């Protein structure tokens, strides 16, 4: 994502120069969460103020929200929790492992 954002923000649209992009990228690296998300939100905030940053946050995260919500609803609708399919048997341990990995 970062290379695509660099191309769009510095070369094609000329919204940021290389130094500004590098500074925002470094700040995004230091903050928790995906760097590309931090970069999009910080660029929108610097260009359009806090309202632009909020708008970028919602528009950047909206597709993932819709897909994950639909998947959750479909799994809840079609999968019996008492007899999960074999291919879902490893999901709870994997989710726990990801949680521990993120925490530590």
BAVO-598415 format. One record per residue (C-alpha): x, y, z. Coordinates in steps of 0.2 Angstrom, whole numbers, plus 5000, padded with zeros to 4 digits. Layout:
N
{r {X,Y,Z}}
...
! end
This chain:
104
{r {5000,5000,5000}}
{r {5014,5012,5005}}
{r {5022,5012,4987}}
{r {5005,5015,4979}}
{r {5001,5029,4991}}
{r {5018,5037,4988}}
{r {5016,5036,4969}}
{r {4998,5044,4970}}
{r {5002,5057,4984}}
{r {5019,5063,4978}}
{r {5020,5059,4959}}
{r {5003,5059,4952}}
{r {4993,5071,4962}}
{r {5008,5082,4970}}
{r {4999,5083,4986}}
{r {5015,5080,4996}}
{r {5033,5082,4993}}
{r {5045,5068,4997}}
{r {5050,5076,5013}}
{r {5032,5077,5019}}
{r {5028,5060,5014}}
{r {5044,5053,5023}}
{r {5039,5062,5039}}
{r {5021,5056,5038}}
{r {5027,5038,5034}}
{r {5039,5039,5049}}
{r {5025,5045,5061}}
{r {5014,5031,5054}}
{r {5027,5018,5058}}
{r {5028,5024,5076}}
{r {5009,5023,5079}}
{r {4999,5007,5082}}
{r {4990,5000,5067}}
{r {4993,4998,5049}}
{r {5005,5011,5042}}
{r {4995,5014,5026}}
{r {4980,5018,5036}}
{r {4989,5030,5047}}
{r {4997,5038,5031}}
{r {4980,5040,5022}}
{r {4972,5048,5038}}
{r {4987,5059,5041}}
{r {4988,5065,5023}}
{r {4969,5069,5023}}
{r {4970,5078,5040}}
{r {4985,5089,5033}}
{r {4976,5093,5017}}
{r {4958,5095,5023}}
{r {4958,5097,5042}}
{r {4951,5086,5055}}
{r {4934,5083,5045}}
{r {4944,5077,5030}}
{r {4954,5065,5042}}
{r {4938,5058,5049}}
{r {4931,5056,5031}}
{r {4946,5047,5026}}
{r {4946,5036,5041}}
{r {4928,5031,5038}}
{r {4930,5029,5019}}
{r {4946,5019,5020}}
{r {4939,5007,5033}}
{r {4921,5005,5026}}
{r {4925,4991,5014}}
{r {4933,4980,5027}}
{r {4919,4984,5039}}
{r {4906,4979,5026}}
{r {4915,4963,5021}}
{r {4919,4957,5039}}
{r {4901,4961,5045}}
{r {4893,4951,5031}}
{r {4905,4936,5034}}
{r {4900,4937,5053}}
{r {4882,4937,5049}}
{r {4884,4923,5036}}
{r {4894,4912,5048}}
{r {4881,4915,5062}}
{r {4867,4910,5050}}
{r {4874,4895,5042}}
{r {4887,4887,5054}}
{r {4880,4877,5069}}
{r {4891,4882,5084}}
{r {4889,4865,5092}}
{r {4895,4856,5076}}
{r {4907,4867,5067}}
{r {4914,4861,5051}}
{r {4932,4853,5051}}
{r {4940,4868,5042}}
{r {4934,4880,5056}}
{r {4941,4869,5070}}
{r {4958,4879,5071}}
{r {4950,4896,5071}}
{r {4949,4899,5090}}
{r {4967,4894,5094}}
{r {4973,4905,5079}}
{r {4963,4920,5085}}
{r {4970,4917,5103}}
{r {4987,4917,5096}}
{r {4985,4933,5086}}
{r {4978,4941,5101}}
{r {4994,4936,5112}}
{r {5005,4941,5097}}
{r {4997,4958,5096}}
{r {4998,4961,5115}}
{r {5016,4955,5118}}
! end
